[in-house]
């Protein structure tokens, strides 16, 4: 355990940020999974709605500093291709 006050505070801040990042990352994975599941079911309207939601969460992850801009663009592109191919 750290003795220095600034390091103790830093450890507290890091823990809070880790929890927040873990929550955002988990939500992101869930939204992507939901979009793919909706596409597999064949429901075009539900799939496009879920895809839009997943893309929105990917963009939010960029603004929170969780993903880089190009990584987000790549993930959105790949997800869109996957959903389109599943819908036929």
C-alpha positions as CSV (number, residue, x, y, z in Angstrom):
1,X,0.0,0.0,0.0
2,X,1.2,3.5,-0.8
3,X,2.3,5.9,1.9
4,X,2.1,9.0,-0.2
5,X,-1.2,10.9,-0.1
6,X,-1.2,11.7,-3.9
7,X,-0.6,8.0,-4.7
8,X,-3.4,6.9,-2.4
9,X,-5.7,9.4,-4.2
10,X,-4.5,8.2,-7.5
11,X,-5.3,4.6,-6.6
12,X,-8.8,5.6,-5.6
13,X,-9.3,7.4,-8.9
14,X,-7.9,4.5,-10.9
15,X,-10.4,2.1,-9.3
16,X,-13.3,4.4,-10.1
17,X,-12.2,4.8,-13.7
18,X,-11.6,1.0,-14.1
19,X,-15.2,0.3,-13.0
20,X,-16.6,2.9,-15.3
21,X,-14.6,1.6,-18.3
22,X,-15.6,-2.0,-17.5
23,X,-19.2,-1.0,-17.5
24,X,-18.9,0.9,-20.8
25,X,-17.0,-2.0,-22.4
26,X,-19.6,-4.6,-21.1
27,X,-22.5,-2.5,-22.5
28,X,-20.7,-2.2,-25.8
29,X,-20.3,-6.0,-26.1
30,X,-23.9,-6.5,-25.2
31,X,-25.2,-4.1,-27.8
32,X,-23.0,-5.7,-30.5
33,X,-24.2,-9.2,-29.4
34,X,-27.9,-8.0,-29.6
35,X,-27.4,-6.5,-33.1
36,X,-26.0,-9.8,-34.4
37,X,-28.7,-11.9,-32.6
38,X,-31.4,-9.7,-34.2
39,X,-29.8,-10.1,-37.6
40,X,-29.6,-13.9,-37.2
41,X,-33.3,-14.0,-36.3
42,X,-34.0,-12.4,-39.7
43,X,-36.0,-9.4,-38.4
44,X,-34.7,-6.6,-40.6
45,X,-36.3,-3.7,-38.6
46,X,-35.1,-5.0,-35.2
47,X,-31.6,-5.7,-36.6
48,X,-31.3,-2.1,-38.0
49,X,-32.5,-0.7,-34.7
50,X,-30.0,-2.7,-32.7
51,X,-27.2,-1.9,-35.2
52,X,-27.9,1.8,-34.8
53,X,-27.8,1.4,-31.0
54,X,-24.5,-0.5,-31.2
55,X,-23.0,2.1,-33.4
56,X,-24.1,4.8,-31.0
57,X,-22.5,3.0,-28.1
58,X,-19.3,2.6,-30.1
59,X,-19.2,6.3,-30.7
60,X,-19.8,6.9,-27.0
61,X,-16.8,4.7,-26.2
62,X,-14.7,7.0,-28.4
63,X,-15.8,10.1,-26.6
64,X,-15.0,8.5,-23.2
65,X,-11.5,7.6,-24.4
66,X,-12.1,3.9,-24.4
67,X,-11.6,3.4,-28.1
68,X,-9.6,5.2,-30.7
69,X,-11.4,6.8,-33.6
70,X,-10.1,4.4,-36.3
71,X,-10.8,1.4,-34.1
72,X,-14.4,2.5,-33.7
73,X,-14.8,3.1,-37.4
74,X,-13.4,-0.4,-38.1
75,X,-15.7,-2.0,-35.6
76,X,-18.7,-0.2,-36.9
77,X,-17.8,-1.2,-40.5
78,X,-17.3,-4.8,-39.7
79,X,-20.5,-5.0,-37.6
80,X,-22.5,-3.4,-40.5
81,X,-21.0,-6.0,-42.9
82,X,-21.9,-8.8,-40.6
83,X,-25.4,-7.7,-40.1
84,X,-25.9,-7.1,-43.8
85,X,-24.6,-10.6,-44.6
86,X,-26.8,-12.3,-42.0
87,X,-29.9,-10.5,-43.4
88,X,-29.0,-11.5,-46.9
